[in-house]
C-alpha cells in the first residue's frame, strides 16, 4: 500500500460517509432505550396505565425532539457530502468531532428529562446540539477554504450560500442554548425560524 504524505493529499469520502451514517443510525436507535428502560410502578388497570404513560410525557417529547434534530443534522450531512468530493485529515477530524456530540445525544436527552429542575439538566441537550452544529459549521468552512480540492464542482457563490445555511443553524442553536435554562426544551421551537433566517442570510452580498 502506498502512503500519501503530501500535506494537501485528500481521500475519497466513501468511508467517511459510511462511518457517519452508521453513527447517526446508532445514536437515533439508542434513543428508544430511554423508553424501553423506563419502568412504571405496579399497574392494575387501563386507567393506571394511561396515567403512568401521561406522567412520562416529557420523556416522549424529548426523545421525539432529539430524533427529529438528529434527522435534520443527518440531512445536512447528506446535503454537504453531495458536493464534497474529497476529504483531508482536518475534514475527517472535524467530522469526528461532530460525531462525538451526536453519540452523546441519547445521554444528554436522558439528563434533560430526568433533571429538568436543574440548570445543568435544562441546558444539557441544547449544549449538545450547539457543539455538534459548531463542528458542522467549521467543517463546511474548512471545505470552502480548500474548495479547489474538496469542492471542485461547486462555484464560490454556491459554496458561500450553503455556508450561510450552516450559519443560520449555528445562530439558532446559540439562541436555543441561551433560552434553554429558562424554558427548557421548548427553546428548540426557535428552529422553526431556520428557513426564514437562511433565506435572509442568502439574500445578502458575498462574504
N, CA, C and O of each residue as an XYZ file, in Angstrom:
828
protein
N       0.857     -1.201      0.000
C       0.000      0.000      0.000
C       0.888      1.246      0.000
O       1.838      1.336      0.778
N       0.585      2.178     -0.851
C       1.357      3.412     -0.949
C       0.768      4.448      0.005
O      -0.425      4.743     -0.062
N       1.587      4.995      0.882
C       1.139      6.029      1.815
C       1.273      7.400      1.161
O       2.328      7.747      0.630
N       0.186      8.178      1.209
C       0.213      9.524      0.650
C       0.612     10.484      1.754
O      -0.105     10.619      2.745
N       1.738     11.148      1.597
C       2.268     12.002      2.658
C       2.238     13.485      2.316
O       2.579     14.326      3.147
N       1.839     13.796      1.120
C       1.790     15.212      0.748
C       0.776     15.929      1.638
O      -0.319     15.403      1.836
N       1.092     17.108      2.183
C       0.192     17.791      3.124
C      -1.166     18.137      2.547
O      -2.126     18.292      3.302
N      -1.279     18.261      1.237
C      -2.574     18.591      0.636
C      -3.279     17.358      0.089
O      -4.280     17.475     -0.618
N      -2.752     16.153      0.420
C      -3.374     14.927     -0.083
C      -4.787     14.792      0.464
O      -5.039     15.113      1.626
N      -5.704     14.321     -0.363
C      -7.085     14.134      0.042
C      -7.499     12.695     -0.204
O      -6.843     11.962     -0.945
N      -8.603     12.299      0.433
C      -9.083     10.928      0.364
C     -10.511     10.905     -0.143
O     -11.222     11.909     -0.090
N     -10.920      9.754     -0.633
C     -12.303      9.565     -1.049
C     -13.223      9.727      0.164
O     -12.826      9.449      1.295
N     -14.446     10.176     -0.081
C     -15.398     10.388      1.017
C     -16.158      9.131      1.403
O     -16.923      9.161      2.367
N     -15.975      8.025      0.687
C     -16.812      6.837      0.874
C     -16.822      6.349      2.311
O     -17.890      6.157      2.892
N     -15.650      6.148      2.890
C     -15.595      5.611      4.246
C     -16.080      6.627      5.275
O     -16.720      6.262      6.260
N     -15.775      7.899      5.045
C     -16.252      8.935      5.963
C     -17.775      8.978      5.984
O     -18.381      9.070      7.051
N     -18.389      8.911      4.815
C     -19.849      8.912      4.734
C     -20.444      7.677      5.391
O     -21.434      7.774      6.116
N     -19.849      6.518      5.144
C     -20.371      5.277      5.717
C     -20.280      5.298      7.241
O     -21.225      4.922      7.935
N     -19.131      5.742      7.750
C     -18.950      5.820      9.198
C     -19.933      6.803      9.810
O     -20.541      6.517     10.842
N     -20.091      7.960      9.179
C     -21.005      8.980      9.688
C     -22.445      8.489      9.686
O     -23.162      8.675     10.670
N     -22.877      7.867      8.600
C     -24.235      7.323      8.537
C     -24.463      6.302      9.650
O     -25.525      6.279     10.272
N     -23.461      5.462      9.896
C     -23.597      4.449     10.935
C     -23.736      5.055     12.319
O     -24.547      4.593     13.121
N     -22.952      6.087     12.605
C     -23.014      6.731     13.918
C     -24.370      7.404     14.116
O     -24.964      7.293     15.188
N     -24.859      8.098     13.098
C     -26.179      8.721     13.201
C     -27.256      7.663     13.445
O     -28.141      7.855     14.280
N     -27.181      6.555     12.722
C     -28.188      5.492     12.863
C     -28.157      4.897     14.271
O     -29.207      4.649     14.863
N     -26.964      4.670     14.803
C     -26.849      4.102     16.146
C     -27.375      5.076     17.194
O     -28.099      4.676     18.106
N     -27.015      6.357     17.068
C     -27.471      7.359     18.033
C     -28.994      7.462     18.024
O     -29.618      7.557     19.081
N     -29.594      7.442     16.830
C     -31.056      7.528     16.732
C     -31.711      6.283     17.333
O     -32.759      6.379     17.973
N     -31.095      5.119     17.128
C     -31.647      3.883     17.664
C     -31.544      3.835     19.186
O     -32.461      3.371     19.864
N     -30.417      4.321     19.720
C     -30.228      4.294     21.169
C     -31.227      5.170     21.911
O     -31.469      4.971     23.102
N     -31.806      6.138     21.211
C     -32.803      6.997     21.859
C     -33.977      6.187     22.403
O     -34.543      6.523     23.443
N     -34.337      5.116     21.691
C     -35.503      4.330     22.111
C     -35.244      3.610     23.427
O     -36.191      3.227     24.113
N     -33.973      3.419     23.793
C     -33.668      2.773     25.067
C     -34.178      3.601     26.241
O     -34.479      3.070     27.311
N     -34.269      4.921     26.020
C     -34.822      5.768     27.068
C     -36.259      5.377     27.383
O     -36.727      5.556     28.507
N     -36.954      4.846     26.389
C     -38.340      4.417     26.589
C     -38.412      2.996     27.133
O     -39.210      2.709     28.025
N     -37.578      2.103     26.596
C     -37.660      0.698     26.990
C     -37.099      0.437     28.379
O     -37.513     -0.519     29.035
N     -36.163      1.266     28.845
C     -35.586      1.061     30.177
C     -36.385      1.766     31.263
O     -36.097      1.604     32.449
N     -37.379      2.542     30.869
C     -38.200      3.244     31.851
C     -39.335      2.334     32.305
O     -40.120      1.868     31.479
N     -39.430      2.077     33.593
C     -40.453      1.171     34.114
C     -41.460      1.949     34.955
O     -41.144      2.982     35.544
N     -42.674      1.423     34.992
C     -43.741      2.027     35.782
C     -43.894      1.253     37.089
O     -43.435      0.118     37.221
N     -44.545      1.894     38.039
C     -44.922      1.186     39.262
C     -46.016      0.177     38.919
O     -46.450      0.084     37.771
N     -46.447     -0.560     39.902
C     -47.480     -1.585     39.678
C     -48.710     -0.960     39.023
O     -49.270      0.020     39.513
N     -49.110     -1.557     37.904
C     -50.281     -1.089     37.156
C     -51.319     -2.191     37.158
O     -51.025     -3.329     36.793
N     -52.540     -1.857     37.570
C     -53.585     -2.890     37.688
C     -54.828     -2.572     36.880
O     -55.812     -3.309     36.949
N     -54.804     -1.480     36.108
C     -55.977     -1.135     35.301
C     -55.552     -0.282     34.114
O     -54.451      0.267     34.082
N     -56.457     -0.183     33.136
C     -56.178      0.670     31.981
C     -55.973      2.115     32.406
O     -55.101      2.804     31.877
N     -56.767      2.570     33.351
C     -56.653      3.946     33.808
C     -55.294      4.242     34.406
O     -54.709      5.295     34.154
N     -54.784      3.294     35.212
C     -53.464      3.485     35.815
C     -52.361      3.471     34.762
O     -51.377      4.202     34.870
N     -52.536      2.628     33.740
C     -51.537      2.582     32.670
C     -51.520      3.891     31.895
O     -50.451      4.430     31.606
N     -52.713      4.410     31.555
C     -52.762      5.682     30.836
C     -52.168      6.803     31.686
O     -51.460      7.672     31.177
N     -52.465      6.774     32.996
C     -51.925      7.807     33.886
C     -50.398      7.723     33.955
O     -49.713      8.746     33.984
N     -49.872      6.492     33.982
C     -48.422      6.310     34.030
C     -47.766      6.808     32.744
O     -46.711      7.440     32.778
N     -48.406      6.513     31.608
C     -47.875      6.976     30.334
C     -47.894      8.500     30.240
O     -46.932      9.116     29.783
N     -48.998      9.096     30.678
C     -49.114     10.552     30.615
C     -48.111     11.234     31.549
O     -47.662     12.347     31.272
N     -47.766     10.580     32.636
C     -46.813     11.179     33.569
C     -45.409     11.259     32.967
O     -44.558     12.000     33.460
N     -45.173     10.491     31.900
C     -43.862     10.487     31.244
C     -43.870     11.306     29.949
O     -43.045     11.083     29.062
N     -44.801     12.248     29.848
C     -44.954     12.991     28.602
C     -43.672     13.736     28.213
O     -43.357     13.840     27.028
N     -42.936     14.251     29.194
C     -41.714     14.978     28.882
C     -40.661     14.062     28.267
O     -39.909     14.482     27.388
N     -40.604     12.816     28.724
C     -39.667     11.853     28.145
C     -39.985     11.621     26.675
O     -39.084     11.620     25.836
N     -41.265     11.424     26.358
C     -41.667     11.212     24.965
C     -41.339     12.437     24.114
O     -40.868     12.300     22.985
N     -41.584     13.620     24.644
C     -41.304     14.857     23.904
C     -39.817     14.988     23.623
O     -39.427     15.308     22.500
N     -38.982     14.745     24.624
C     -37.535     14.908     24.442
C     -36.953     13.861     23.502
O     -36.057     14.166     22.716
N     -37.455     12.629     23.575
C     -36.981     11.589     22.658
C     -37.363     11.944     21.228
O     -36.541     11.848     20.317
N     -38.624     12.358     21.033
C     -39.072     12.739     19.686
C     -38.300     13.952     19.181
O     -37.910     14.001     18.015
N     -38.078     14.929     20.056
C     -37.332     16.125     19.679
C     -35.903     15.779     19.265
O     -35.414     16.257     18.241
N     -35.242     14.949     20.063
C     -33.869     14.550     19.749
C     -33.812     13.781     18.438
O     -32.884     13.962     17.649
N     -34.793     12.927     18.204
C     -34.817     12.154     16.960
C     -34.973     13.074     15.755
O     -34.290     12.900     14.746
N     -35.865     14.049     15.859
C     -36.076     14.989     14.755
C     -34.814     15.803     14.494
O     -34.422     15.991     13.342
N     -34.178     16.284     15.552
C     -32.958     17.073     15.376
C     -31.825     16.235     14.790
O     -31.043     16.728     13.978
N     -31.735     14.970     15.200
C     -30.741     14.081     14.599
C     -31.009     13.899     13.110
O     -30.082     13.889     12.300
N     -32.282     13.754     12.758
C     -32.642     13.606     11.346
C     -32.258     14.853     10.551
O     -31.761     14.752      9.430
N     -32.489     16.024     11.137
C     -32.151     17.266     10.449
C     -30.645     17.358     10.248
O     -30.183     17.731      9.169
N     -29.875     17.021     11.285
C     -28.422     17.096     11.169
C     -27.896     16.061     10.177
O     -26.926     16.320      9.464
N     -28.533     14.892     10.129
C     -28.129     13.892      9.142
C     -28.423     14.385      7.728
O     -27.627     14.163      6.816
N     -29.573     15.058      7.542
C     -29.916     15.617      6.237
C     -28.902     16.682      5.820
O     -28.552     16.783      4.644
N     -28.428     17.481      6.790
C     -27.391     18.474      6.496
C     -26.116     17.770      6.049
O     -25.465     18.182      5.089
N     -25.774     16.708      6.757
C     -24.587     15.920      6.388
C     -24.713     15.385      4.963
O     -23.771     15.485      4.177
N     -25.867     14.822      4.631
C     -26.089     14.278      3.287
C     -25.968     15.383      2.245
O     -25.349     15.198      1.197
N     -26.570     16.540      2.547
C     -26.528     17.666      1.609
C     -25.100     18.145      1.381
O     -24.709     18.435      0.250
N     -24.325     18.226      2.456
C     -22.939     18.671      2.329
C     -22.126     17.717      1.463
O     -21.379     18.145      0.583
N     -22.278     16.421      1.720
C     -21.451     15.454      1.013
C     -21.935     15.173     -0.405
O     -21.317     14.387     -1.123
N     -23.023     15.797     -0.812
C     -23.378     15.791     -2.222
C     -22.384     16.616     -3.023
O     -22.230     16.415     -4.227
N     -21.706     17.550     -2.351
C     -20.775     18.458     -3.021
C     -19.319     18.195     -2.650
O     -18.413     18.577     -3.391
N     -19.090     17.552     -1.517
C     -17.718     17.277     -1.079
C     -17.189     16.071     -1.843
O     -17.689     14.955     -1.701
N     -16.168     16.320     -2.655
C     -15.627     15.240     -3.485
C     -14.493     14.496     -2.798
O     -14.324     13.293     -3.000
N     -13.720     15.203     -1.989
C     -12.579     14.606     -1.304
C     -12.525     15.153      0.120
O     -13.091     16.208      0.406
N     -11.847     14.439      1.005
C     -11.660     14.917      2.378
C     -10.184     14.804      2.741
O      -9.472     13.923      2.258
N      -9.742     15.714      3.601
C      -8.383     15.624      4.123
C      -8.461     15.302      5.615
O      -9.551     15.100      6.151
N      -7.317     15.254      6.281
C      -7.296     14.877      7.695
C      -8.068     15.853      8.574
O      -8.731     15.445      9.528
N      -7.984     17.128      8.257
C      -8.709     18.125      9.052
C     -10.218     17.917      8.917
O     -10.949     17.978      9.906
N     -10.679     17.672      7.696
C     -12.096     17.403      7.479
C     -12.553     16.175      8.261
O     -13.626     16.168      8.864
N     -11.730     15.153      8.240
C     -12.084     13.916      8.939
C     -12.209     14.150     10.441
O     -13.148     13.666     11.073
N     -11.258     14.893     11.012
C     -11.303     15.120     12.447
C     -12.408     16.089     12.857
O     -12.980     15.953     13.938
N     -12.707     17.052     12.016
C     -13.859     17.919     12.299
C     -15.150     17.101     12.257
O     -16.051     17.309     13.070
N     -15.231     16.171     11.307
C     -16.395     15.290     11.234
C     -16.474     14.392     12.465
O     -17.558     14.158     13.000
N     -15.317     13.887     12.915
C     -15.292     13.063     14.118
C     -15.719     13.860     15.346
O     -16.391     13.333     16.231
N     -15.324     15.141     15.396
C     -15.759     15.996     16.492
C     -17.266     16.139     16.518
O     -17.882     16.085     17.582
N     -17.862     16.321     15.349
C     -19.323     16.401     15.271
C     -19.953     15.099     15.749
O     -20.934     15.119     16.493
N     -19.396     13.968     15.326
C     -19.964     12.664     15.683
C     -19.850     12.381     17.177
O     -20.682     11.667     17.739
N     -18.818     12.939     17.829
C     -18.707     12.780     19.271
C     -19.958     13.295     19.964
O     -20.482     12.654     20.875
N     -20.434     14.459     19.529
C     -21.621     15.038     20.162
C     -22.907     14.387     19.660
O     -23.936     14.445     20.334
N     -22.855     13.773     18.491
C     -24.020     13.029     18.014
C     -24.249     11.793     18.889
O     -25.384     11.513     19.274
N     -23.178     11.053     19.205
C     -23.351      9.850     20.020
C     -23.724     10.192     21.461
O     -24.222      9.333     22.187
N     -23.490     11.439     21.885
C     -23.863     11.863     23.234
C     -25.318     12.295     23.342
O     -25.797     12.569     24.443
N     -26.034     12.363     22.216
C     -27.427     12.828     22.237
C     -28.314     11.971     23.143
O     -29.067     12.537     23.936
N     -28.266     10.626     23.067
C     -29.104      9.842     23.988
C     -28.822     10.151     25.457
O     -29.747     10.225     26.267
N     -27.543     10.332     25.803
C     -27.186     10.662     27.182
C     -27.734     12.024     27.584
O     -28.343     12.158     28.646
N     -27.523     13.039     26.745
C     -27.996     14.384     27.086
C     -29.518     14.441     27.125
O     -30.092     15.200     27.906
N     -30.173     13.644     26.289
C     -31.642     13.572     26.327
C     -32.106     13.023     27.666
O     -33.070     13.517     28.250
N     -31.411     11.999     28.146
C     -31.747     11.410     29.444
C     -31.551     12.413     30.577
O     -32.398     12.528     31.463
N     -30.434     13.140     30.547
C     -30.158     14.119     31.602
C     -31.198     15.232     31.591
O     -31.692     15.637     32.643
N     -31.529     15.725     30.397
C     -32.523     16.800     30.282
C     -33.881     16.360     30.807
O     -34.596     17.148     31.427
N     -34.237     15.106     30.563
C     -35.533     14.595     31.012
C     -35.571     14.388     32.515
O     -36.537     14.779     33.169
N     -34.534     13.781     33.068
C     -34.548     13.399     34.480
C     -34.229     14.553     35.424
O     -34.653     14.550     36.579
N     -33.476     15.546     34.927
C     -33.020     16.616     35.830
C     -33.398     17.998     35.295
O     -32.621     18.948     35.389
N     -34.584     18.089     34.742
C     -35.027     19.354     34.151
C     -35.210     20.456     35.187
O     -35.307     21.630     34.832
N     -35.259     20.083     36.474
C     -35.416     21.118     37.502
C     -34.106     21.843     37.783
O     -34.095     22.870     38.461
N     -32.995     21.307     37.260
C     -31.688     21.923     37.476
C     -31.212     22.638     36.209
O     -31.573     22.278     35.088
N     -30.398     23.652     36.432
C     -29.855     24.427     35.308
C     -29.100     23.519     34.336
O     -29.328     23.573     33.127
N     -28.203     22.685     34.866
C     -27.400     21.811     34.006
C     -28.280     20.842     33.221
O     -27.986     20.532     32.066
N     -29.339     20.372     33.833
C     -30.245     19.465     33.145
C     -30.962     20.142     31.987
O     -31.092     19.558     30.911
N     -31.427     21.366     32.196
C     -32.161     22.078     31.145
C     -31.263     22.458     29.978
O     -31.718     22.525     28.836
N     -29.987     22.706     30.263
C     -29.096     23.203     29.218
C     -28.354     22.076     28.494
O     -27.769     22.311     27.437
N     -28.368     20.860     29.042
C     -27.531     19.783     28.516
C     -27.811     19.464     27.056
O     -26.881     19.418     26.251
N     -29.072     19.241     26.694
C     -29.411     18.870     25.325
C     -29.113     20.006     24.353
O     -28.602     19.771     23.258
N     -29.429     21.229     24.749
C     -29.162     22.383     23.894
C     -27.661     22.549     23.654
O     -27.243     22.840     22.533
N     -26.849     22.367     24.698
C     -25.392     22.478     24.548
C     -24.852     21.379     23.648
O     -23.935     21.608     22.859
N     -25.421     20.187     23.768
C     -25.006     19.058     22.938
C     -25.188     19.370     21.456
O     -24.263     19.195     20.663
N     -26.377     19.831     21.087
C     -26.637     20.123     19.681
C     -25.870     21.360     19.213
O     -25.447     21.424     18.059
N     -25.691     22.332     20.092
C     -24.920     23.518     19.713
C     -23.498     23.128     19.318
O     -22.995     23.588     18.294
N     -22.848     22.286     20.117
C     -21.473     21.884     19.822
C     -21.397     21.027     18.561
O     -20.436     21.131     17.798
N     -22.401     20.183     18.339
C     -22.426     19.390     17.103
C     -22.544     20.298     15.889
O     -21.889     20.065     14.873
N     -23.372     21.326     15.986
C     -23.554     22.257     14.873
C     -22.308     23.120     14.676
O     -21.981     23.476     13.544
N     -21.615     23.456     15.752
C     -20.354     24.201     15.629
C     -19.362     23.417     14.775
O     -18.724     23.979     13.885
N     -19.233     22.123     15.048
C     -18.302     21.311     14.267
C     -18.767     21.177     12.821
O     -17.944     21.157     11.906
N     -20.062     21.085     12.607
C     -20.582     21.016     11.248
C     -20.269     22.302     10.493
O     -19.888     22.267      9.324
N     -20.433     23.441     11.170
C     -20.137     24.733     10.565
C     -18.653     24.856     10.234
O     -18.291     25.303      9.146
N     -17.796     24.459     11.173
C     -16.354     24.524     10.941
C     -15.919     23.599      9.815
O     -15.009     23.916      9.048
N     -16.573     22.467      9.730
C     -16.255     21.516      8.662
C     -16.531     22.126      7.290
O     -15.724     22.001      6.369
N     -17.670     22.782      7.167
C     -18.007     23.393      5.883
C     -17.094     24.583      5.595
O     -16.687     24.784      4.451
N     -16.769     25.370      6.615
C     -15.860     26.496      6.407
C     -14.493     26.011      5.918
O     -13.876     26.636      5.055
N     -14.029     24.899      6.476
C     -12.749     24.351      6.021
C     -12.853     23.895      4.568
O     -11.939     24.105      3.771
N     -13.991     23.265      4.235
C     -14.187     22.798      2.859
C     -14.189     23.972      1.890
O     -13.600     23.884      0.813
N     -14.839     25.063      2.256
C     -14.884     26.246      1.390
C     -13.488     26.855      1.257
O     -13.095     27.307      0.181
N     -12.754     26.860      2.354
C     -11.403     27.422      2.342
C     -10.488     26.633      1.397
O      -9.573     27.202      0.802
N     -10.732     25.338      1.259
C      -9.942     24.480      0.377
C     -10.832     23.941     -0.742
O     -10.808     22.756     -1.077
N     -11.616     24.857     -1.303
C     -12.636     24.482     -2.276
C     -12.058     23.776     -3.506
O     -12.697     22.871     -4.042
N     -10.887     24.161     -3.955
C     -10.317     23.580     -5.175
C     -10.163     22.070     -5.051
O     -10.456     21.334     -5.993
N      -9.697     21.601     -3.871
C      -9.507     20.165     -3.684
C     -10.754     19.465     -3.175
O     -11.038     18.336     -3.575
N     -11.504     20.126     -2.291
C     -12.609     19.456     -1.601
C     -13.946     19.674     -2.295
O     -14.786     18.774     -2.308
N     -14.154     20.853     -2.871
C     -15.428     21.185     -3.532
C     -15.175     21.611     -4.979
O     -15.538     22.726     -5.354
N     -14.574     20.771     -5.784
C     -14.153     21.206     -7.124
C     -15.305     21.548     -8.067
O     -15.118     22.310     -9.015
N     -16.497     20.994     -7.819
C     -17.628     21.221     -8.717
C     -18.589     22.292     -8.232
O     -19.628     22.525     -8.850
N     -18.249     22.944     -7.132
C     -19.141     23.950     -6.558
C     -18.556     25.337     -6.786
O     -17.387     25.585     -6.492
N     -19.378     26.234     -7.313
C     -18.909     27.598     -7.560
C     -18.702     28.334     -6.242
O     -19.307     27.969     -5.235
N     -17.857     29.366     -6.229
C     -17.649     30.135     -4.991
C     -18.947     30.702     -4.438
O     -19.146     30.725     -3.223
N     -19.836     31.163     -5.321
C     -21.099     31.738     -4.876
C     -21.971     30.699     -4.177
O     -22.552     30.970     -3.126
N     -22.058     29.493     -4.777
C     -22.869     28.434     -4.177
C     -22.262     27.962     -2.859
O     -22.991     27.652     -1.917
N     -20.942     27.906     -2.787
C     -20.272     27.496     -1.557
C     -20.597     28.458     -0.419
O     -20.860     28.031      0.705
N     -20.578     29.743     -0.709
C     -20.914     30.755      0.289
C     -22.383     30.643      0.694
O     -22.718     30.791      1.870
N     -23.261     30.382     -0.281
C     -24.685     30.257      0.005
C     -24.961     29.087      0.944
O     -25.732     29.222      1.895
N     -24.340     27.950      0.684
C     -24.502     26.808      1.573
C     -23.958     27.122      2.959
O     -24.522     26.693      3.966
N     -22.877     27.861      3.005
C     -22.294     28.240      4.284
C     -23.235     29.091      5.113
O     -23.259     28.993      6.340
N     -24.014     29.933      4.434
C     -24.978     30.767      5.165
C     -26.091     29.913      5.761
O     -26.640     30.254      6.809
N     -26.427     28.809      5.105
C     -27.400     27.886      5.683
C     -26.873     27.285      6.973
O     -27.613     27.153      7.948
N     -25.589     26.919      6.984
C     -24.966     26.418      8.206
C     -24.889     27.498      9.273
O     -25.040     27.217     10.462
N     -24.654     28.740      8.845
C     -24.591     29.851      9.788
C     -25.934     30.060     10.459
O     -25.991     30.379     11.647
N     -27.020     29.885      9.709
C     -28.351     30.006     10.278
C     -28.553     29.007     11.411
O     -29.055     29.361     12.478
N     -28.158     27.755     11.173
C     -28.303     26.724     12.212
C     -27.458     27.057     13.430
O     -27.878     26.827     14.564
N     -26.268     27.600     13.198
C     -25.381     27.957     14.300
C     -25.976     29.081     15.143
O     -25.940     29.023     16.372
N     -26.521     30.099     14.487
C     -27.133     31.223     15.205
C     -28.320     30.748     16.035
O     -28.452     31.096     17.209
N     -29.185     29.945     15.405
C     -30.386     29.484     16.106
C     -30.049     28.550     17.261
O     -30.689     28.605     18.312
N     -29.047     27.694     17.073
C     -28.673     26.797     18.166
C     -28.073     27.588     19.329
O     -28.220     27.203     20.489
N     -27.393     28.702     19.009
C     -26.891     29.575     20.066
C     -28.027     30.223     20.844
O     -27.967     30.346     22.068
N     -29.062     30.634     20.121
C     -30.241     31.219     20.787
C     -30.916     30.181     21.672
O     -31.314     30.486     22.796
N     -31.046     28.957     21.171
C     -31.633     27.867     21.954
C     -30.830     27.643     23.233
O     -31.402     27.442     24.305
N     -29.510     27.678     23.115
C     -28.652     27.476     24.280
C     -28.873     28.559     25.332
O     -28.872     28.282     26.532
N     -29.060     29.780     24.875
C     -29.299     30.891     25.808
C     -30.664     30.780     26.473
O     -30.807     31.074     27.659
N     -31.679     30.349     25.699
C     -33.042     30.287     26.224
C     -33.327     29.044     27.049
O     -34.207     29.061     27.909
N     -32.595     27.967     26.798
C     -32.913     26.685     27.436
C     -32.910     26.714     28.967
O     -33.728     26.018     29.569
N     -32.033     27.483     29.634
C     -32.107     27.496     31.106
C     -33.420     28.048     31.626
O     -33.811     27.759     32.757
N     -34.107     28.841     30.811
C     -35.345     29.476     31.255
C     -36.598     28.697     30.841
O     -37.569     28.632     31.595
N     -36.572     28.104     29.630
C     -37.790     27.437     29.142
C     -37.546     25.984     28.731
O     -38.444     25.340     28.187
N     -36.357     25.465     28.980
C     -36.084     24.060     28.711
C     -36.163     23.705     27.234
O     -35.741     24.478     26.374
N     -36.709     22.521     26.950
C     -36.744     22.005     25.580
C     -37.631     22.819     24.654
O     -37.518     22.708     23.433
N     -38.518     23.643     25.221
C     -39.373     24.497     24.397
C     -38.527     25.439     23.545
O     -38.969     25.895     22.491
N     -37.320     25.727     24.000
C     -36.438     26.635     23.267
C     -36.143     26.132     21.854
O     -35.838     26.928     20.965
N     -36.232     24.816     21.641
C     -35.921     24.265     20.317
C     -36.932     24.679     19.250
O     -36.672     24.495     18.061
N     -38.077     25.231     19.646
C     -39.041     25.722     18.664
C     -38.460     26.891     17.859
O     -38.997     27.257     16.814
N     -37.361     27.474     18.351
C     -36.677     28.539     17.612
C     -36.256     28.049     16.233
O     -36.187     28.839     15.292
N     -35.973     26.759     16.101
C     -35.536     26.219     14.822
C     -36.618     26.309     13.743
O     -36.324     26.102     12.566
N     -37.847     26.611     14.118
C     -38.894     26.834     13.128
C     -38.584     28.054     12.264
O     -39.135     28.210     11.174
N     -37.708     28.906     12.756
C     -37.312     30.114     12.012
C     -36.149     29.863     11.060
O     -35.691     30.787     10.388
N     -35.665     28.623     10.995
C     -34.476     28.324     10.214
C     -34.631     28.695      8.740
O     -33.742     29.315      8.156
N     -35.757     28.316      8.143
C     -35.965     28.614      6.730
C     -35.943     30.101      6.446
O     -35.315     30.545      5.486
N     -36.630     30.876      7.282
C     -36.684     32.323      7.110
C     -35.308     32.954      7.274
O     -34.910     33.794      6.467
N     -34.575     32.553      8.321
C     -33.259     33.121      8.564
C     -32.277     32.743      7.454
O     -31.458     33.560      7.033
N     -32.367     31.507      6.990
C     -31.483     31.074      5.900
C     -31.715     31.904      4.647
O     -30.763     32.318      3.985
N     -32.979     32.148      4.324
C     -33.284     32.971      3.136
C     -32.767     34.389      3.312
O     -32.269     34.991      2.360
N     -32.880     34.930      4.524
C     -32.380     36.271      4.769
C     -30.862     36.343      4.616
O     -30.332     37.293      4.040
N     -30.174     35.340      5.134
C     -28.711     35.317      5.038
C     -28.238     35.114      3.605
O     -27.244     35.707      3.187
N     -28.945     34.282      2.853
C     -28.568     34.042      1.470
C     -28.844     35.249      0.584
O     -28.273     35.389     -0.497
N     -29.733     36.121      1.064
C     -30.054     37.287      0.271
C     -29.036     38.389      0.384
O     -29.097     39.376     -0.350
N     -28.076     38.228      1.318
C     -27.050     39.258      1.483
C     -25.938     39.082      0.470
O     -25.852     38.058     -0.207
N     -25.081     40.100      0.373
C     -23.957     40.045     -0.553
C     -22.935     39.018     -0.127
O     -23.020     38.451      0.962
N     -21.965     38.781     -0.999
C     -20.932     37.795     -0.687
C     -20.126     38.221      0.520
O     -19.990     39.408      0.816
N     -19.581     37.203      1.228
C     -18.735     37.479      2.393
C     -17.479     38.219      1.947
O     -16.630     38.549      2.774
